Structures are given as structure tokens and as C-alpha cells.
Amino acid sequence: MGIIDKNITIDELVNSFPQSVSYLMKQGIRCIRCGEPIWGTLETASLEKGFSESDIERFVNELNLLICPNQ
């Protein structure tokens, strides 16, 4: 299991892992540092943008690979 899961808050994600900001932007999920404040979890932000549960699972997996490529 990775460090990041779907219940991580957007605030915690971008503050703990700044490299996640560009990933979120590429997915269409703007974040606090990108000018559009988002509160809540990665899951709720993704669902609000119309992403499916399988998309969210992919985001979690890709974010974990981004922050810890050797896992």
C-alpha cells in the first residue's frame, strides 16, 4: 500500500508532496497552489470533476509512483 490514498486531503497532498501539483493539473484537478482552492479529499475532488472510482484508483497509484518511484 502506498503513502497516498483516496482519503488524503488536497491540502495535505499538495503541502506534503509539492510534485503532485503538476500531476493534478494535468488531470484537470486544480489545487490550492494552482489558484482554485479545493477542500476535501482527493476522492471528493475527483468525483466533483466527473471522474470514476477507477479513475481515482489510477490517480492514487500514479501519485504514489510519482512520490516513491521505487515502490
Buried (B, 14 or more C-beta within 10 A) or exposed (E): EEEBBBEBBBBEBBEEBEEBBEBBEEBEBBBBBBEEEBEBBBBBBBBEEEBEEEBBEBBBEBBBBBBEEEE
